[in-house]
Amino acid sequence: MRMKAIWEAVVNIYAALALVPYLSFAVIWGAVYGFTRNKKQTTRAAMDATFLLLIGSVAYMVRDLTGSLFLFWSVVLLMLVSAGFIGREQNRKNGFVHVAKLAKWVSRTGFLLFSFLYILLVAFSIGRFFVDS
């Protein structure tokens, strides 16, 4: 019973943060900057954390607009395939895959891609709201 309450709290916190991911970006940026005082490191950490929030937001909006998660899973598949190609090239060049660099690449590219999708989906949602009303 106690684990269920903890899990529900984690889900509710994630949902609240993912509701407005760019506000969460600012909050995360401020919190991390308070500890590190390094703007470059802070921005990267905030991008990585916001990427995780954008995944949930984009998935919800895609399902709400289209009734399907096909677009969402297509983007995830595109990211995984490109990560596979980059990992293959790392292996060919270095003889091993540098997992940390690959994870950073996936996170930062995903942040850009999902940010674009988020803005696009918000615009479509606003347009749909005005057309429906």
N, C-alpha and C positions, 0 to 999 in steps of 0.2 A: 504494500500500500504506500509506503514511504517513497519507493523508487518511482511509482507512478506520479506522485505529486511533484517530485524533482523533475521528471521528464516533461510534465505539463508546464512547469515554470520555464524550463529551457525553451520549449516550443513557443510559449507566449513571448518571451524576450526576443527570440529570433523574429517572430512575426511583427513585433513592434518596431524593431530595428529595420526590417526589410520593407516596411510600409513606405518609408521615405529614405531610400538608400543614400542620397546625397547629403541629407541632414546627418545621417549616421556617419558618413565620411568625415564631415566637419567635427563631429563629436569625438570620433576615434582619433582624428588627426590632433585635436587639442589635447586629448588624454595622453597619447604617445609622446607628443612634443613636450608635455610637462615632465615626462621622465627622462627623455633622451637629449633634448635641446639640439637635435640634429634634424634640420628640415628635410634633407634628402632621404634619410632613413625613415623619418616619420611619414613622408608622403608615400613611400613604397609600402610601408606596413598598412597604412590606411587604404591604399589601393587593393592590397591582398585581402583585407578583411571585407571591404565593400564588394569585392567580386563575389564572395560567398553570399552576401545579401542580395546582390543583383540576380544571382541564379534563381533564387526563390521568387523574387518579384517578377522576373521575365516569364518564368514558367506559369505563374498564376495569371498574368495578363494575357499570355498566348492562349491559355485554356479558356479564359473568360471571353476573349474576342472571337476565337475560331471554334471552340468546343473540342479542340484536339491539341495534342502536344507534339504533333509532327514537326513543326518549325523548331521548337525547342530542342527536341532530340536530334534534329538534323544539324543544328549548330553545335551541340555537344559532340556529335560524331565527327564533324569537321575539325573541331579542336583536337580530338583524340587522334585522328588520322594525321593531322599536321604535327602533333607531338611525336607520333611514331616516326614520321619522316625525319624530324630533327634528331630524335634519339638514334636513328640509324646512321645519320651523318656524323654525329658525335662518336659513335662506335667505330665508324670507318676511319675517322680522323685520329682519334685518341686511343682506340682499342678498348674503350669502356664508355658507358653512358654516365654522364655527370648528372645525377638525379636532381640535385638541388637547383642547378641551372635550368634544367628542363622544367621543373615545377615553377620556378620563377617566370620562365617564358610563358607557360600555359596560363599562369595567374594574371600576368600583366596584359597579355594579348586578350585573354578572356574578359578582363576588366574593360578594355577598349571596345570589344565586340558587343558585350552585354550592355555597356553604357549606351552605345548606338541603338541597340534593339530596344532598350528601356525608353529612350527619348522618342523613338519612332512609335512604339506601342502606346505611350502616353498621348502622343498627338492623335493617333487613330482612335483612342478611347474618348478623347475630348470631342473629336469630330463625330463619332458615333452618338455621343450624348446629345449634341446639338441637332443631329439629324433625327434621332428618335423622339426628341421632345418638341 
